[in-house]
Amino acid sequence: MTTKIHLVADRRCRPITRLTSPGQYGDSPRFIPLMESIRILRRGRGRPRKRPGRTMGDKAYSSKANRAYLHRHGIQAVIPVKEDQKANRLKRGSAGGRPPNFDPERYKERNTVERCFNKLRQFRAVATRFDKRERIYQGTIDVASIKIWLRDPVP
């Protein structure tokens, strides 16, 4: 009966793309579909931009498959490693490999996503989830996202 919102936000705390999933499902399997749904239109001509320069995520998105996807696409990952993953790597010794790069200073900028969630939750229908069907709830999130973009347009 719960729903998770997976979100990509820009530095101005505006939602770029969002997906929903049932609350009991894991976060990590939704990471790659979320990244593939990014489409940022360019001014003038040209294909839409699909890749950000870096991705900041919480520990729920720390998996080998997600990091491999980011590496293949040339996107820098700023995702902390889970403690159990760290312990398993250390337990394997030299076969565990090197730990992934993590920049704690850049990770401090991840608060833009949390602030974007707070902007979405300002809308009562998003915060309380009155809608029972997922596609209707996705539409409610889309309308709230459009209102956020209209309040803070691109200069």
C-alpha positions as CSV (number, residue, x, y, z in Angstrom):
1,M,0.0,0.0,0.0
2,T,3.0,2.3,-0.1
3,T,4.8,3.9,-3.0
4,K,8.4,5.0,-3.5
5,I,9.3,7.9,-5.8
6,H,12.6,7.6,-7.6
7,L,13.7,11.1,-8.7
8,V,16.4,12.9,-10.7
9,A,16.7,16.6,-9.9
10,D,18.8,19.4,-11.2
11,R,20.9,21.8,-9.1
12,R,18.0,24.2,-8.8
13,C,15.9,21.4,-7.1
14,R,13.6,20.9,-10.0
15,P,12.5,17.3,-10.9
16,I,13.9,16.1,-14.3
17,T,12.5,12.6,-14.4
18,R,10.7,10.4,-11.9
19,L,9.5,6.9,-11.5
20,T,7.3,5.2,-9.0
21,S,7.6,1.7,-7.6
22,P,5.8,-0.3,-4.9
23,G,7.1,0.5,-1.4
24,Q,8.3,-3.0,-0.7
25,Y,10.5,-3.2,-3.8
26,G,14.2,-2.4,-3.7
27,D,15.6,0.9,-4.9
28,S,18.6,-0.4,-6.8
29,P,16.7,-2.2,-9.7
30,R,15.0,1.1,-10.5
31,F,18.3,3.0,-10.9
32,I,19.1,2.1,-14.6
33,P,15.5,2.7,-15.9
34,L,15.6,6.0,-14.1
35,M,18.9,7.0,-15.7
36,E,17.7,5.9,-19.1
37,S,14.6,8.1,-18.9
38,I,16.6,11.3,-18.6
39,R,15.9,13.6,-21.6
40,I,17.1,17.2,-21.4
41,L,16.2,19.2,-24.5
42,R,18.8,21.5,-25.9
43,R,18.2,25.1,-26.9
44,G,18.0,25.2,-30.6
45,R,18.8,22.1,-32.6
46,G,20.3,18.8,-31.5
47,R,19.5,15.6,-29.8
48,P,18.4,15.7,-26.2
49,R,21.0,15.3,-23.6
50,K,20.8,11.9,-21.9
51,R,23.8,11.8,-19.6
52,P,24.6,13.9,-16.6
53,G,28.2,14.7,-15.6
54,R,27.9,12.9,-12.3
55,T,25.3,11.0,-10.3
56,M,24.8,11.5,-6.6
57,G,22.7,8.8,-4.9
58,D,22.3,7.3,-1.5
59,K,23.5,4.0,-0.3
60,A,20.4,2.2,-1.6
61,Y,21.8,2.7,-5.2
62,S,25.2,1.3,-4.4
63,S,25.4,-1.9,-6.4
64,K,28.0,-3.3,-8.8
65,A,25.6,-3.3,-11.7
66,N,24.7,0.4,-11.2
67,R,28.3,1.4,-10.9
68,A,29.2,-0.6,-14.0
69,Y,26.4,1.1,-15.9
70,L,27.7,4.6,-14.9
71,H,31.2,3.6,-15.8
72,R,30.2,2.4,-19.2
73,H,28.4,5.6,-19.9
74,G,31.2,7.8,-18.6
75,I,29.2,9.2,-15.7
76,Q,31.0,9.8,-12.4
77,A,29.4,8.1,-9.5
78,V,29.2,9.9,-6.1
79,I,27.5,7.1,-4.2
80,P,28.7,5.9,-0.8
81,V,29.3,2.2,-0.3
82,K,27.1,0.1,2.0
83,E,28.8,-1.2,5.1
84,D,28.0,-4.8,4.3
85,Q,29.5,-4.4,0.8
86,K,32.6,-2.9,2.3
87,A,32.9,-5.7,4.8
88,N,32.5,-8.4,2.1
89,R,35.2,-6.7,-0.1
90,L,37.6,-6.6,2.9
91,K,36.8,-10.2,3.8
92,R,37.9,-11.3,0.3
93,G,41.3,-9.6,0.8
94,S,43.2,-8.7,-2.4
95,A,40.6,-10.5,-4.5
96,G,38.0,-8.0,-3.3
97,G,39.5,-5.3,-5.4
98,R,39.9,-1.6,-4.7
99,P,37.1,0.4,-3.2
100,P,35.1,2.6,-5.6
101,N,35.9,6.3,-5.6
102,F,33.8,8.5,-3.3
103,D,34.0,12.3,-2.9
104,P,32.4,13.3,0.4
105,E,32.5,17.0,-0.6
106,R,30.5,16.4,-3.8
107,Y,28.1,14.2,-1.9
108,K,27.1,17.2,0.2
109,E,25.4,18.6,-2.9
110,R,22.9,15.6,-2.8
111,N,20.7,17.7,-0.7
112,T,19.2,19.2,-3.9
113,V,17.3,15.9,-4.4
114,E,16.0,16.0,-0.8
115,R,14.9,19.6,-1.3
116,C,13.2,18.6,-4.5
117,F,11.3,15.9,-2.6
118,N,10.2,18.5,0.0
119,K,8.9,20.7,-2.9
120,L,6.9,17.8,-4.2
121,R,5.5,17.0,-0.8
122,Q,4.2,20.5,-0.5
123,F,1.4,19.3,-2.7
124,R,-1.1,17.5,-0.5
125,A,-2.1,14.9,-3.1
126,V,1.5,13.8,-3.5
127,A,2.3,13.8,0.3
128,T,-0.8,11.8,1.3
129,R,-1.2,9.7,-1.8
130,F,-5.0,9.6,-2.1
131,D,-4.8,8.0,-5.6
132,K,-5.0,4.3,-5.4
133,R,-3.8,3.5,-8.9
134,E,-0.1,3.9,-9.7
135,R,-0.6,5.6,-13.1
136,I,-3.0,8.2,-11.5
137,Y,-0.5,8.8,-8.7
138,Q,2.3,9.2,-11.4
139,G,0.1,11.8,-13.1
140,T,-0.3,13.7,-9.8
141,I,3.5,13.7,-9.4
142,D,3.8,15.0,-13.0
143,V,1.4,17.9,-12.4
144,A,3.2,18.8,-9.2
145,S,6.5,18.7,-11.1
146,I,5.1,21.0,-13.8
147,K,4.0,23.5,-11.1
148,I,7.5,23.4,-9.6
149,W,9.0,24.1,-13.0
150,L,6.6,27.0,-13.6
151,R,7.5,28.6,-10.3
152,D,11.2,28.6,-11.2
153,P,11.6,28.8,-15.0
154,V,14.9,28.5,-16.9
155,P,16.4,32.0,-17.4
